[in-house]
């Protein structure tokens, strides 16, 4: 019997009806993935369009290479095949990082653990480790070091994912624990840091995740738990209400605060002097709190601003819009697209994208936390249709050539700004079949401009699993916006091609799957942390793109046949019907 995560099972082929549904007129002559819609890219199989295998087979090759690099002993191989337990992952989470992969482990685990555990389970495990370390016979300095490391993980968790503590019982559990240790001179600063992070109110987002706090507690939160939560949260600096059941003993508070290597009880003067020196050395510099607060505020600001980027499609495309577009400087147009993309990209966390690829298509629009992901998906598709519609608007080839040349120049500027998302959308609009087949129009575009565009097509092409783009992305330093359809498809391949658990009891976690997903997550997190310099908002460009009504694929292809007919392509009543479909409104 083969292993559940064997390479032969790591890919999930799409059903035949799905493959047929994707074969529409919106087809490419080159760079097919760059021109298809955001959603189609995430759901298609590797064999669609006859293109080279990408992330699905990339997943296989990574797993095969991992197997090849393993030592030749049965115990190590059996461990990999059997997965790891939740407790083993928690032990690695609080351990001191020793390698580059260990340094990324915390970010990966905190982002993806919701796939196999509820927040309350992780919180209880961390608090249990804290109490176990205190009860051990280790020297005080060793215990303090390990517990400070654990509190650092909790602080990062609360800062980056405050929604995990939206459930009243989970939040009350953490508040009681922090209140119990804030009396210690060693842990008072870590406790205050966690308390400051908890001040950010977050709505519960358990919807869509397979493991939730409500399932862990067995029922909805009672009125009593809600009252305790409000009482505790209203006075975080007050003495703990759990005097009789404190998670940290009085002996621990009295002895560990001195941080004396000897086991003898220090006198009062030595305790005070040692406590002050330790407190000053253990005090955070404020950098962590400042970065966390600024990150949270930036997220809220981006979410508020992203609401103004909703596509309205109020006005049909006309010659007036064409002249308006031609008069806008190319630099201004590209900068506004980058500003819009950056706002939408920073309005959600990578974990939201993980949830998005984990849900069926009919549930993605029903979850409020995914509205920012859905907005960026729709804007990507809308921009591709906007490019094609603007090029096909005019009847004369010279006008269409001018629009096409302008979009190519805009794409070049997007490339210089490392905005691969809008770059992919513009390439999609130009390189799709409705525009790509316009031979007369392309002949009027200067050869030098066509040559530059071919470089962009190669950059965003699918050859060797998007090798050109991946290489360019890894070597793009500073501000950058990813080509999100590709990274999303990598997550889909890892999610659908590998099980989360390797046993029926759901105790052995397939961590290989999450390591591959984690590489995508870390890449997105790093790009979100380096913001673009201030770009002034261009209301004219924003309204032109978002308020213009676009045509669908069939109408675009009908319009393409109308302006440049091909022999036998359109004839009789069917051709007249398609042409009228474009002109109907």
C-alpha positions in Angstrom: 0.0 0.0 0.0 1.5 3.3 -1.0 2.0 6.2 1.3 -0.8 8.9 1.4 1.6 11.6 0.4 3.5 9.6 -2.2 4.3 11.4 -5.5 1.9 9.3 -7.4 -1.0 10.7 -5.3 0.2 14.3 -5.0 -1.7 15.5 -7.9 -5.4 15.7 -8.3 -6.6 15.7 -11.9 -9.5 17.9 -12.8 -12.7 16.1 -13.9 -13.3 16.0 -17.7 -16.2 18.5 -17.6 -14.0 21.1 -15.9 -11.3 20.8 -18.5 -13.9 21.3 -21.3 -15.4 24.3 -19.5 -12.0 26.1 -19.6 -11.6 25.8 -23.4 -13.2 29.0 -24.3 -12.4 31.6 -27.0 -10.2 33.4 -24.5 -7.2 31.4 -25.6 -3.6 32.4 -25.9 -0.9 32.0 -28.5 1.8 32.5 -25.8 1.9 32.9 -22.1 -1.4 31.1 -21.5 -1.5 31.3 -17.7 -0.9 35.0 -17.8 -4.0 35.7 -19.8 -6.5 33.5 -18.1 -8.7 34.6 -15.2 -7.5 34.5 -11.7 -10.0 31.8 -10.7 -9.5 29.6 -13.7 -5.8 29.4 -12.9 -6.4 28.1 -9.4 -8.8 25.3 -10.5 -7.4 23.9 -13.7 -5.3 20.7 -14.0 -1.7 20.6 -15.0 -2.5 19.0 -18.4 -4.9 21.7 -19.5 -3.8 23.5 -22.7 -0.9 21.1 -23.1 1.4 23.4 -21.1 4.4 22.2 -19.0 3.6 20.9 -15.6 4.1 23.7 -13.0 3.3 23.8 -9.3 1.6 20.4 -9.2 4.6 18.6 -10.6 6.9 21.0 -8.8 5.3 19.7 -5.6 6.1 16.2 -6.7 9.7 17.1 -7.5 10.2 18.8 -4.1 8.9 15.7 -2.4 11.1 13.4 -4.4 14.1 15.5 -3.7 13.3 15.5 -0.1 13.1 11.8 -0.1 16.4 11.5 -2.0 18.2 13.7 0.5 17.1 11.7 3.5 19.7 9.5 5.3 19.5 5.9 4.4 18.0 4.5 7.6 14.6 3.1 8.2 13.7 5.1 11.3 14.0 8.5 9.5 12.1 7.3 6.5 9.3 5.9 8.7 9.1 9.1 10.6 8.6 11.1 7.4 6.0 8.7 6.1 4.1 8.7 9.4 4.0 12.5 9.8 4.4 14.4 13.1 2.1 15.0 16.0 0.7 18.3 17.2 2.8 18.2 20.4 6.0 17.7 18.3 5.2 20.8 16.3 4.5 22.8 19.5 7.9 21.7 20.9 9.6 22.9 17.7 7.6 26.1 17.8 9.0 27.2 21.2 12.5 25.8 20.6 15.3 28.2 19.8 15.8 28.5 16.0 19.1 26.8 14.9 18.8 26.9 11.1 17.3 29.1 8.4 14.3 26.8 8.1 13.7 27.0 11.9 13.7 30.8 11.6 10.8 30.6 9.2 9.0 27.9 11.2 7.2 30.2 13.6 5.7 32.3 10.7 4.6 29.2 8.8 3.1 27.5 11.8 1.1 30.4 13.1 -0.3 31.0 9.6 -1.2 27.4 8.8 -2.0 25.7 12.1 -5.7 26.5 11.7 -5.8 23.7 9.1 -5.3 21.1 11.9 -6.0 22.7 15.3 -8.1 25.3 17.0 -6.7 28.4 18.7 -7.8 27.1 22.1 -5.8 23.9 21.6 -2.6 25.7 20.8 -3.1 28.2 23.6 -3.6 25.4 26.2 -0.6 23.6 24.8 1.6 26.7 25.2 0.4 27.4 28.7 0.9 23.8 29.6 4.5 24.0 28.4 5.0 27.1 30.5 3.8 25.4 33.7 5.7 22.2 32.9 9.0 24.2 32.6 8.3 25.9 35.9 7.7 22.6 37.6 10.9 21.0 36.2 14.1 21.0 38.2 16.1 23.1 35.8 18.1 26.0 37.0 16.2 29.3 37.3 18.1 30.9 34.5 17.4 28.1 32.1 13.7 28.1 33.1 13.4 31.9 32.6 15.1 31.7 29.2 12.8 29.0 27.9 9.7 30.7 29.3 10.7 34.1 27.8 11.0 32.3 24.4 7.5 30.9 24.8 6.1 34.3 25.7 7.8 35.8 22.7 5.9 33.2 20.5 2.6 34.1 22.2 3.3 37.8 21.7 3.9 37.3 18.0 0.8 35.1 17.7 -1.4 37.8 19.3 0.1 40.6 17.3 -0.3 38.9 13.9 -3.5 37.0 14.3 -5.7 38.8 16.9 -8.8 37.1 15.4 -7.7 33.8 16.9 -8.6 35.3 20.4 -12.0 36.6 19.4 -13.8 33.7 21.2 -14.6 34.9 24.7 -13.3 31.7 26.5 -10.0 31.7 24.6 -9.5 35.4 25.2 -10.4 35.0 28.9 -8.0 32.1 29.2 -5.1 34.1 27.8 -5.9 37.2 29.9 -6.0 35.1 33.0 -2.6 33.6 32.2 -1.0 37.0 31.4 -2.5 38.6 34.5 -1.0 35.7 36.6 2.6 36.4 35.4 2.6 40.2 35.2 3.6 40.4 38.9 7.0 38.8 38.0 9.8 41.2 37.4 11.1 38.9 34.7 7.9 38.5 32.8 6.2 41.8 33.4 7.4 43.3 30.1 6.4 40.3 28.1 3.0 40.3 29.8 2.5 44.0 29.1 3.4 43.5 25.4 0.8 40.8 25.1 -1.8 43.0 26.8 -1.1 45.8 24.4 -1.6 43.5 21.5 -4.9 42.3 23.0 -6.2 45.8 23.0 -6.9 45.5 19.3 -10.4 44.4 18.9 -10.9 41.6 16.4 -14.0 39.9 15.1 -14.3 36.2 15.3 -13.3 34.5 12.0 -13.8 30.8 12.7 -16.1 30.4 9.7 -14.5 28.2 7.1 -11.8 26.6 9.2 -12.0 22.9 9.8 -11.1 23.2 13.5 -12.8 25.9 15.6 -13.0 27.0 19.2 -16.7 26.3 19.3 -16.1 22.7 18.5 -13.4 22.5 21.2 -15.6 23.9 23.9 -18.5 21.8 22.7 -21.1 24.6 22.7 -21.6 28.3 22.2 -20.1 30.6 24.8 -22.4 31.0 27.8 -23.5 34.3 29.4 -21.3 33.6 32.3 -18.2 33.3 30.2 -19.1 36.5 28.4 -19.4 38.3 31.6 -16.1 37.1 32.9 -14.4 38.1 29.7 -15.8 41.6 29.8 -14.8 42.0 33.5 -11.3 40.8 32.8 -10.8 42.7 29.7 -12.0 46.0 31.2 -9.3 45.9 33.8 -6.2 44.2 32.5 -3.9 45.8 35.0 -6.0 44.8 38.1 -5.0 41.8 40.3 -5.8 38.5 38.9 -9.2 37.1 39.6 -7.8 33.6 39.7 -6.1 33.8 43.1 -7.1 30.3 44.1 -6.3 28.8 40.7 -3.5 30.9 39.4 -1.5 29.3 36.6 1.8 30.6 38.2 2.5 29.8 41.9 3.5 32.3 44.5 6.8 30.4 44.9 7.5 30.9 41.2 6.8 34.7 41.4 9.0 35.1 44.5 12.0 33.0 43.4 12.3 33.4 39.7 12.2 37.1 39.8 15.6 37.2 41.5 17.2 35.3 38.6 19.9 34.1 41.1 21.9 31.1 40.0 22.1 29.8 43.6 19.2 27.8 45.0 19.3 29.8 48.3 16.6 32.3 48.9 18.2 35.8 48.5 17.7 38.6 51.0 15.4 41.5 50.2 18.2 43.9 49.2 19.8 41.5 46.7 16.4 40.6 45.3 15.5 44.2 44.7 18.8 45.1 43.1 18.8 42.0 41.0 15.2 42.5 39.9 15.8 46.1 38.8 18.9 45.1 36.8 17.1 42.2 35.2 14.0 44.2 34.5 16.1 46.9 32.7 17.9 44.3 30.7 14.8 42.4 29.8 12.8 45.4 28.9 11.9 45.5 25.2 13.3 48.3 23.1 9.8 49.2 21.9 10.7 48.1 18.3 8.5 45.0 18.5 5.5 46.9 19.8 6.0 49.8 17.4 6.2 47.5 14.4 3.3 45.4 15.5 1.1 48.5 16.1 2.0 50.1 12.9 1.4 46.8 11.0 -2.0 46.5 12.5 -2.9 50.1 11.8 -1.6 49.7 8.2 -3.8 46.7 7.8 -6.9 48.5 9.0 -6.2 51.5 6.9 -5.6 49.4 3.8 -8.9 47.6 4.4 -10.8 50.8 4.7 -9.2 52.2 1.5 -9.8 49.0 -0.4 -13.5 49.4 0.1 -13.3 52.4 -2.3 -11.8 50.2 -5.0 -15.0 48.2 -5.6 -15.8 47.7 -9.3 -19.0 49.5 -10.2 -19.2 49.3 -14.0 -21.6 52.2 -14.3 -20.6 53.5 -17.7 -20.4 51.6 -21.0 -17.0 52.1 -22.7 -17.1 54.9 -25.4 -14.9 57.0 -27.5 -14.9 59.6 -24.7 -13.2 57.1 -22.4 -10.7 56.2 -25.2 -9.6 59.8 -25.6 -9.5 60.2 -21.9 -7.2 57.1 -21.6 -4.9 58.3 -24.4 -4.4 61.7 -22.7 -3.3 60.2 -19.4 0.5 60.0 -19.1 1.8 56.4 -19.0 3.7 56.9 -15.8 0.6 58.3 -14.0 -1.5 55.3 -15.2 1.1 52.7 -14.1 1.6 54.4 -10.7 -2.1 54.4 -10.0 -2.4 50.7 -10.9 0.5 50.0 -8.6 -1.1 52.0 -5.8 -4.5 50.2 -6.2 -2.7 46.8 -6.3 -0.7 47.6 -3.2 -3.8 48.7 -1.2 -5.7 45.5 -2.1 -2.6 43.3 -1.6 -2.0 44.7 1.9 -5.7 44.6 2.9 -5.6 40.8 3.6 -3.1 38.5 5.3 -1.6 35.5 3.6 -3.7 33.3 5.9 -6.8 34.6 4.2 -5.4 33.3 0.9 -4.9 29.9 2.5 -8.5 29.9 3.6 -9.6 31.0 0.1 -8.0 28.0 -1.6 -9.4 25.6 1.0 -13.0 26.4 0.4 -15.4 25.3 -2.4 -16.2 28.0 -4.9 -19.7 28.6 -3.7 -18.5 29.5 -0.2 -15.8 32.0 -1.0 -18.2 34.9 -1.4 -20.1 34.1 1.8 -17.3 34.7 4.2 -16.7 38.3 5.2 -13.0 37.8 5.9 -12.4 36.9 2.3 -13.9 40.0 0.7 -10.5 41.6 0.3 -9.1 38.5 -1.5 -12.2 38.4 -3.7 -11.8 42.1 -4.5 -8.2 41.6 -5.8 -9.3 38.6 -7.8 -12.1 40.5 -9.5 -9.9 43.6 -10.1 -7.2 41.4 -11.8 -9.8 40.0 -14.2 -11.4 43.4 -14.7 -8.2 45.0 -15.7 -7.4 42.3 -18.3 -10.9 42.8 -19.9 -10.4 46.6 -19.7 -7.2 46.4 -21.7 -8.8 44.2 -24.4 -11.9 46.3 -24.5 -10.0 49.5 -24.9 -7.9 48.2 -27.8 -10.9 46.7 -29.6 -13.1 49.8 -29.1 -12.1 51.8 -32.2 -12.8 50.7 -35.8 -9.7 51.9 -37.5 -6.4 49.8 -37.1 -4.3 53.0 -36.4 -6.4 53.8 -33.4 -6.3 50.3 -32.1 -2.5 50.3 -32.6 -2.1 53.5 -30.6 -4.0 52.0 -27.7 -2.0 48.7 -27.9 1.3 50.6 -27.9 0.2 52.7 -24.9 -0.7 49.6 -22.9 2.7 48.0 -23.8 4.5 51.1 -22.5 2.4 51.0 -19.3 3.4 47.3 -18.9 7.0 48.2 -19.2 6.6 50.8 -16.4 4.8 48.2 -14.2 7.8 45.9 -14.7 10.1 48.6 -13.5 7.9 49.1 -10.4 8.0 45.3 -9.7 4.2 45.2 -9.9 3.9 41.8 -11.4 0.2 41.5 -10.7 -1.0 44.3 -12.9 1.7 43.4 -15.4 0.2 40.0 -15.7 -3.3 41.5 -16.2 -2.1 43.8 -19.0 -0.2 41.0 -20.7 -3.4 38.9 -20.4 -5.4 41.6 -22.1 -3.0 42.1 -25.0 -1.9 38.5 -25.5 -5.4 37.0 -25.4 -7.0 35.7 -28.6 -9.4 38.7 -29.2 -6.4 41.1 -29.4 -3.6 38.7 -30.4 -5.3 37.8 -33.7 -5.5 41.5 -34.9 -2.8 41.2 -37.6 -3.5 44.6 -39.2 -3.3 46.3 -35.9 0.0 44.7 -34.8 1.6 45.7 -38.1 1.2 49.4 -37.1 2.9 48.9 -33.8 6.6 49.9 -34.0 8.9 46.8 -34.1 10.9 48.0 -31.1 7.7 48.2 -29.0 6.7 44.7 -30.1 10.2 43.4 -29.2 9.8 44.8 -25.7 6.4 43.2 -25.3 7.8 39.8 -26.3 10.2 40.1 -23.4 7.3 40.7 -21.1 5.5 37.7 -22.5 8.5 35.5 -21.9 8.8 36.9 -18.4 5.2 36.0 -17.5 5.1 32.8 -19.6 4.5 29.3 -18.3 7.8 27.7 -19.6 9.5 25.5 -17.1 6.9 26.2 -14.4 7.1 30.0 -14.8 10.9 29.8 -14.4 11.4 33.4 -15.7 9.0 35.0 -13.4 10.1 33.0 -10.3 13.7 34.0 -11.0 12.7 37.7 -11.5 10.6 37.6 -8.3 13.4 36.2 -6.2 15.8 38.9 -7.5 13.4 41.8 -7.1 14.5 43.7 -4.0 12.6 46.4 -2.2 9.0 47.1 -3.1 7.3 44.4 -5.1 3.8 43.0 -5.7 3.5 39.3 -6.7 1.7 37.8 -9.6 -0.9 36.5 -7.2 -2.5 34.0 -9.6 0.6 31.9 -9.7 1.2 31.9 -6.0 -2.4 31.1 -5.4 -2.1 28.1 -7.7 0.9 26.8 -5.8 -1.3 26.8 -2.7 -4.0 25.0 -4.6 -1.6 22.3 -5.8 -0.3 21.7 -2.3 -3.8 21.8 -0.7 -5.5 19.5 -3.2 -2.7 17.1 -3.9 -1.8 16.2 -0.3 -3.8 15.2 2.7 -3.6 17.2 6.0 -3.4 14.0 8.1 -1.7 10.7 7.5 -3.9 8.6 9.7 -7.6 8.0 10.3 -7.4 9.4 13.9 -6.1 12.7 12.6 -3.1 12.6 14.9 -0.3 12.5 12.4 0.1 15.7 10.5 1.6 15.8 7.0 4.0 18.6 7.7 5.6 18.3 4.3 2.5 19.7 2.8 2.6 22.8 5.1 6.3 23.3 4.4 5.5 23.8 0.7 2.6 26.0 1.5 4.7 27.9 4.0 7.3 28.8 1.3 4.5 30.7 -0.5 3.2 32.2 2.7 6.6 33.5 3.8 7.2 35.0 0.3 3.9 37.0 0.5 4.6 38.1 4.1 8.0 39.4 3.2 6.7 41.4 0.3 3.9 42.9 2.4 6.4 44.2 4.9 8.2 46.5 2.4 5.8 49.2 1.4 6.0 51.4 -1.6 6.9 55.0 -1.1 4.0 57.4 -1.1 2.1 57.4 -4.4 -0.4 60.2 -4.9 -3.8 59.0 -5.7 -5.0 59.6 -9.3 -8.8 59.8 -9.2 -9.1 60.0 -12.9 -7.3 56.7 -13.6 -9.1 54.9 -10.7 -12.6 55.9 -11.9 -11.7 55.1 -15.5 -10.7 51.6 -14.7 -13.3 50.7 -12.0 -16.4 52.5 -13.4 -16.2 51.4 -17.0 -18.4 48.5 -18.0 -16.6 45.7 -19.6 -17.7 43.0 -22.1 -17.5 39.3 -21.6 -15.3 36.9 -23.5 -17.8 36.1 -26.2 -18.5 39.7 -26.9 -14.8 40.5 -27.1 -14.2 37.8 -29.6 -17.2 38.9 -31.6 -15.9 42.4 -31.7 -12.5 41.1 -32.8 -14.1 39.3 -35.7 -16.0 42.4 -36.6 -13.0 44.8 -36.9 -10.7 42.2 -38.6 -12.8 39.4 -40.1 -11.0 36.1 -41.0 -12.1 33.9 -43.8 -14.9 31.6 -42.8 -14.8 32.8 -39.2 -18.1 34.7 -39.3 -20.8 34.3 -41.8 -24.5 34.5 -42.1 -26.9 34.9 -39.2 -24.5 33.7 -36.5 -22.0 36.3 -37.4 -24.6 39.1 -37.4 -25.8 38.0 -34.0 -22.4 38.1 -32.5 -21.7 41.6 -33.9 -25.0 42.9 -32.6 -24.1 41.4 -29.2 -21.2 43.9 -29.1 -23.3 46.9 -30.2 -26.4 46.1 -28.4 -25.9 48.6 -25.6 
